[in-house]
Amino acid sequence: MKPAIALVRMIINNRYVKLLISIILIIIGINQITRDISSGELKFNQNHFFGIYGVFLIIDAVFSILEGVVGVEENRKR
């Protein structure tokens, strides 16, 4: 059971998977907001928070990717 959990954690902590998940969450949030605006009501539900969490997750993923790129570049200089 522990190897399966470790595999899932490794997949989720991958920076490119985080970037993909964040984009999907932002799309869900934007879709929900546009549906609410077209219906004339803005009722907050979990889909709005998916979009907000997606924004924070995309910031984390982008910085993680940039950190990896800069780290690779620093190792080449040495």
RAPEHU-V789969 format. One record per backbone hydrogen bond with DSSP energy under -1.0 kcal/mol. CO is the residue of the C=O (numbers start at 1). NH is the residue of the N-H. If there is no record, write none. Layout:
# RAPEHU-V789969
co->CO nh->NH
co->CO nh->NH
This chain:
# RAPEHU-V789969
co->1 nh->5
co->2 nh->6
co->3 nh->7
co->4 nh->8
co->5 nh->9
co->6 nh->10
co->7 nh->11
co->8 nh->12
co->9 nh->13
co->14 nh->18
co->15 nh->19
co->16 nh->20
co->17 nh->21
co->18 nh->22
co->19 nh->23
co->20 nh->24
co->21 nh->25
co->22 nh->26
co->23 nh->27
co->24 nh->28
co->25 nh->29
co->26 nh->30
co->27 nh->31
co->28 nh->32
co->29 nh->33
co->30 nh->34
co->31 nh->35
co->32 nh->36
co->33 nh->37
co->34 nh->38
co->35 nh->39
co->36 nh->41
co->45 nh->49
co->46 nh->50
co->47 nh->51
co->48 nh->52
co->49 nh->53
co->50 nh->54
co->51 nh->55
co->52 nh->56
co->53 nh->57
co->54 nh->58
co->55 nh->59
co->56 nh->60
co->57 nh->61
co->58 nh->62
co->59 nh->63
co->60 nh->64
co->61 nh->65
co->62 nh->66
co->63 nh->67
co->64 nh->68
co->65 nh->69
co->66 nh->70
co->67 nh->71
co->68 nh->72
co->69 nh->73
co->70 nh->74
co->71 nh->75
co->72 nh->76
co->73 nh->77
co->74 nh->78
